[in-house]
Amino acid sequence: MKYEMLGDNSKVELIQFIERVEVKISERKLINEDIKEILAEAEAGGYEKKTIKEMIKLRGLDDGERAELEQLRDIYANALDLV
């Protein structure tokens, strides 16, 4: 079916897939705007936006992943004479 002409049912199905993705893209844009507003509010309160994003990333890792990341940072920092 990759290069065949689409029948009526396939055409309808394709349109539905595309419309579903378009809805999610619109929702993502709204969510991204909300996140920007929250980070701007935090920044106005004296918090560092970059550090907040880093903390969110760390909170998303499990304990093992976080420990591995910290260990690699230490190894790299030592290799680069940053500590």
MDTraj code that builds the backbone (N, CA, C; nanometers):
import mdtraj as md
import numpy as np

residues = "MET LYS TYR GLU MET LEU GLY ASP ASN SER LYS VAL GLU LEU ILE GLN PHE ILE GLU ARG VAL GLU VAL LYS ILE SER GLU ARG LYS LEU ILE ASN GLU ASP ILE LYS GLU ILE LEU ALA GLU ALA GLU ALA GLY GLY TYR GLU LYS LYS THR ILE LYS GLU MET ILE LYS LEU ARG GLY LEU ASP ASP GLY GLU ARG ALA GLU LEU GLU GLN LEU ARG ASP ILE TYR ALA ASN ALA LEU ASP LEU VAL".split()
xyz = np.array([
    [0.0822, -0.1202, 0.0000],
    [0.0000, 0.0000, 0.0000],
    [0.0859, 0.1257, 0.0000],
    [0.2147, 0.1121, 0.0160],
    [0.3014, 0.2280, 0.0321],
    [0.2859, 0.3288, -0.0814],
    [0.2808, 0.2814, -0.2062],
    [0.2761, 0.3747, -0.3181],
    [0.1484, 0.3609, -0.4011],
    [0.0492, 0.2907, -0.3467],
    [-0.0779, 0.2765, -0.4169],
    [-0.1640, 0.4002, -0.3938],
    [-0.2623, 0.4158, -0.4773],
    [-0.3609, 0.5220, -0.4546],
    [-0.4436, 0.4826, -0.3324],
    [-0.4830, 0.5795, -0.2553],
    [-0.5613, 0.5514, -0.1357],
    [-0.7088, 0.5409, -0.1706],
    [-0.7734, 0.4379, -0.1163],
    [-0.9173, 0.4255, -0.1319],
    [-0.9872, 0.5212, -0.0377],
    [-1.1184, 0.5285, -0.0480],
    [-1.1953, 0.6222, 0.0343],
    [-1.1749, 0.5981, 0.1836],
    [-1.1769, 0.4714, 0.2260],
    [-1.1589, 0.4417, 0.3689],
    [-1.0192, 0.4802, 0.4156],
    [-0.9190, 0.4490, 0.3353],
    [-0.7812, 0.4835, 0.3710],
    [-0.7623, 0.6342, 0.3748],
    [-0.8258, 0.7044, 0.2839],
    [-0.8158, 0.8504, 0.2804],
    [-0.8750, 0.9109, 0.4074],
    [-0.9912, 0.8617, 0.4480],
    [-1.0555, 0.9100, 0.5707],
    [-0.9677, 0.8801, 0.6910],
    [-0.9130, 0.7583, 0.6945],
    [-0.8271, 0.7193, 0.8061],
    [-0.7022, 0.8073, 0.8124],
    [-0.6409, 0.8345, 0.6978],
    [-0.5231, 0.9200, 0.6918],
    [-0.5544, 1.0597, 0.7430],
    [-0.6668, 1.1145, 0.7003],
    [-0.7081, 1.2482, 0.7457],
    [-0.7269, 1.2483, 0.8968],
    [-0.7850, 1.1427, 0.9505],
    [-0.8062, 1.1346, 1.0961],
    [-0.6723, 1.1299, 1.1706],
    [-0.5771, 1.0531, 1.1184],
    [-0.4442, 1.0493, 1.1824],
    [-0.3817, 1.1878, 1.1830],
    [-0.3861, 1.2545, 1.0703],
    [-0.3265, 1.3875, 1.0581],
    [-0.3943, 1.4862, 1.1518],
    [-0.5254, 1.4827, 1.1574],
    [-0.5979, 1.5753, 1.2449],
    [-0.5674, 1.5483, 1.3917],
    [-0.5529, 1.4214, 1.4296],
    [-0.5187, 1.3886, 1.5690],
    [-0.3814, 1.4441, 1.6048],
    [-0.2860, 1.4304, 1.5127],
    [-0.1516, 1.4835, 1.5378],
    [-0.1566, 1.6353, 1.5474],
    [-0.2331, 1.6994, 1.4601],
    [-0.2446, 1.8458, 1.4634],
    [-0.3015, 1.8952, 1.5958],
    [-0.3979, 1.8228, 1.6504],
    [-0.4550, 1.8593, 1.7807],
    [-0.3475, 1.8508, 1.8882],
    [-0.2696, 1.7435, 1.8866],
    [-0.1634, 1.7270, 1.9865],
    [-0.0565, 1.8344, 1.9732],
    [-0.0254, 1.8737, 1.8506],
    [0.0723, 1.9812, 1.8286],
    [0.0205, 2.1119, 1.8883],
    [-0.1075, 2.1397, 1.8685],
    [-0.1674, 2.2609, 1.9263],
    [-0.1647, 2.2555, 2.0785],
    [-0.1969, 2.1387, 2.1344],
    [-0.1942, 2.1230, 2.2802],
    [-0.0525, 2.1415, 2.3329],
    [0.0454, 2.0867, 2.2601],
    [0.1849, 2.0999, 2.3019],
    [0.2266, 2.2467, 2.3038],
    [0.1831, 2.3233, 2.2044],
    [0.2168, 2.4653, 2.1999],
    [0.1609, 2.5374, 2.3221],
    [0.0370, 2.5057, 2.3587],
    [-0.0237, 2.5683, 2.4763],
    [0.0504, 2.5299, 2.6037],
    [0.0861, 2.4034, 2.6151],
    [0.1596, 2.3583, 2.7334],
    [0.2954, 2.4267, 2.7405],
    [0.3650, 2.4375, 2.6273],
    [0.4952, 2.5050, 2.6259],
    [0.4827, 2.6508, 2.6673],
    [0.3756, 2.7166, 2.6254],
    [0.3527, 2.8552, 2.6677],
    [0.3307, 2.8628, 2.8184],
    [0.2542, 2.7681, 2.8729],
    [0.2314, 2.7636, 3.0173],
    [0.3624, 2.7445, 3.0931],
    [0.4467, 2.6552, 3.0434],
    [0.5751, 2.6288, 3.1079],
    [0.6626, 2.7544, 3.1053],
    [0.6649, 2.8234, 2.9925],
    [0.7423, 2.9479, 2.9836],
    [0.6933, 3.0501, 3.0862],
    [0.5619, 3.0606, 3.1020],
    [0.5062, 3.1554, 3.1998],
    [0.5452, 3.1171, 3.3421],
    [0.5404, 2.9892, 3.3730],
    [0.5775, 2.9436, 3.5076],
    [0.7247, 2.9725, 3.5346],
    [0.8098, 2.9434, 3.4363],
    [0.9530, 2.9687, 3.4540],
    [0.9818, 3.1180, 3.4647],
    [0.9092, 3.1996, 3.3905],
    [0.9263, 3.3443, 3.4010],
    [0.8848, 3.3927, 3.5396],
    [0.7786, 3.3355, 3.5913],
    [0.7327, 3.3705, 3.7269],
    [0.8386, 3.3317, 3.8302],
    [0.8964, 3.2131, 3.8149],
    [1.0011, 3.1687, 3.9072],
    [1.1230, 3.2598, 3.8970],
    [1.1586, 3.2966, 3.7738],
    [1.2736, 3.3846, 3.7528],
    [1.2489, 3.5218, 3.8159],
    [1.1276, 3.5708, 3.8043],
    [1.0922, 3.6991, 3.8655],
    [1.1010, 3.6905, 4.0176],
    [1.0832, 3.5700, 4.0707],
    [1.0941, 3.5489, 4.2147],
    [1.2365, 3.5261, 4.2607],
    [1.3322, 3.5351, 4.1675],
    [1.4721, 3.5242, 4.2049],
    [1.5341, 3.3874, 4.1821],
    [1.4598, 3.2964, 4.1228],
    [1.5131, 3.1625, 4.0972],
    [1.5774, 3.1571, 3.9594],
    [1.6758, 3.0710, 3.9449],
    [1.7485, 3.0556, 3.8196],
    [1.6769, 2.9535, 3.7312],
    [1.6302, 2.9989, 3.6168],
    [1.5532, 2.9145, 3.5251],
    [1.6331, 2.7918, 3.4807],
    [1.7579, 2.8097, 3.4479],
    [1.8414, 2.6998, 3.4012],
    [1.8545, 2.5910, 3.5079],
    [1.8705, 2.6323, 3.6326],
    [1.8851, 2.5369, 3.7422],
    [1.7537, 2.4648, 3.7687],
    [1.6428, 2.5348, 3.7572],
    [1.5121, 2.4708, 3.7737],
    [1.4941, 2.3614, 3.6687],
    [1.5296, 2.3906, 3.5449],
    [1.5181, 2.2904, 3.4381],
    [1.6066, 2.1690, 3.4671],
    [1.7260, 2.1948, 3.5196],
    [1.8161, 2.0855, 3.5542],
    [1.7573, 1.9996, 3.6660],
    [1.6961, 2.0641, 3.7661],
    [1.6351, 1.9896, 3.8758],
    [1.5174, 1.9046, 3.8266],
    [1.4405, 1.9577, 3.7329],
    [1.3290, 1.8821, 3.6754],
    [1.3825, 1.7586, 3.6037],
    [1.4912, 1.7759, 3.5298],
    [1.5522, 1.6627, 3.4600],
    [1.6003, 1.5578, 3.5608],
    [1.6666, 1.6017, 3.6670],
    [1.7163, 1.5093, 3.7686],
    [1.6028, 1.4349, 3.8379],
    [1.4937, 1.5044, 3.8651],
    [1.3792, 1.4405, 3.9308],
    [1.3157, 1.3333, 3.8427],
    [1.3353, 1.3450, 3.7119],
    [1.2805, 1.2468, 3.6194],
    [1.3631, 1.1195, 3.6083],
    [1.4830, 1.1213, 3.6637],
    [1.5702, 1.0043, 3.6594],
    [1.5466, 0.9171, 3.7815],
    [1.5673, 0.7869, 3.7644],
    [1.5598, 0.7018, 3.8831],
    [1.6927, 0.7129, 3.9580],
    [1.6989, 0.6561, 4.0765],
    [1.8166, 0.6712, 4.1622],
    [1.9443, 0.6226, 4.0938],
    [1.9369, 0.5105, 4.0229],
    [2.0543, 0.4561, 3.9551],
    [2.1035, 0.5469, 3.8442],
    [2.0108, 0.5991, 3.7650],
    [2.0478, 0.6904, 3.6565],
    [2.1094, 0.8181, 3.7116],
    [2.0505, 0.8687, 3.8198],
    [2.1010, 0.9909, 3.8810],
    [2.2416, 0.9690, 3.9363],
    [2.2646, 0.8555, 4.0020],
    [2.3963, 0.8252, 4.0582],
    [2.4998, 0.8118, 3.9463],
    [2.4608, 0.7469, 3.8369],
    [2.5530, 0.7315, 3.7242],
    [2.5884, 0.8669, 3.6640],
    [2.4894, 0.9536, 3.6490],
    [2.5136, 1.0872, 3.5947],
    [2.6086, 1.1662, 3.6845],
    [2.5853, 1.1622, 3.8155],
    [2.6720, 1.2332, 3.9094],
    [2.8144, 1.1788, 3.9048],
    [2.8281, 1.0462, 3.8933],
    [2.9602, 0.9856, 3.8870],
    [3.0338, 1.0294, 3.7599],
    [2.9632, 1.0302, 3.6482],
    [3.0257, 1.0740, 3.5230],
    [3.0647, 1.2210, 3.5279],
    [2.9794, 1.3034, 3.5880],
    [3.0137, 1.4454, 3.6020],
    [3.1415, 1.4620, 3.6830],
    [3.1526, 1.3858, 3.7920],
    [3.2732, 1.3933, 3.8755],
    [3.3970, 1.3506, 3.7976],
    [3.3845, 1.2417, 3.7231],
    [3.4980, 1.1918, 3.6444],
    [3.5404, 1.2959, 3.5412],
    [3.4430, 1.3505, 3.4695],
    [3.4739, 1.4499, 3.3663],
    [3.5302, 1.5786, 3.4282],
    [3.4732, 1.6216, 3.5398],
    [3.5222, 1.7438, 3.6050],
    [3.6662, 1.7255, 3.6509],
    [3.6981, 1.6092, 3.7058],
    [3.8353, 1.5823, 3.7467],
    [3.9286, 1.5790, 3.6270],
    [3.8854, 1.5176, 3.5184],
    [3.9692, 1.5096, 3.3988],
    [3.9959, 1.6466, 3.3385],
    [3.9020, 1.7390, 3.3573],
    [3.9161, 1.8738, 3.3037],
    [3.9669, 1.9742, 3.4057],
    [4.0109, 1.9234, 3.5213],
    [4.0631, 2.0080, 3.6309],
    [3.9641, 2.1163, 3.6720],
    [3.8370, 2.0781, 3.6797],
    [3.7344, 2.1743, 3.7209],
    [3.7050, 2.1677, 3.8708],
    [3.7665, 2.0738, 3.9405],
    [3.7466, 2.0637, 4.0855],
    [3.8780, 2.0698, 4.1560],
])
top = md.Topology()
chain = top.add_chain()
for i, resn in enumerate(residues, 1):
    res = top.add_residue(resn, chain, resSeq=i)
    for name in ("N", "CA", "C"):
        top.add_atom(name, md.element.get_by_symbol(name[0]), res)
traj = md.Trajectory(xyz[None], top)
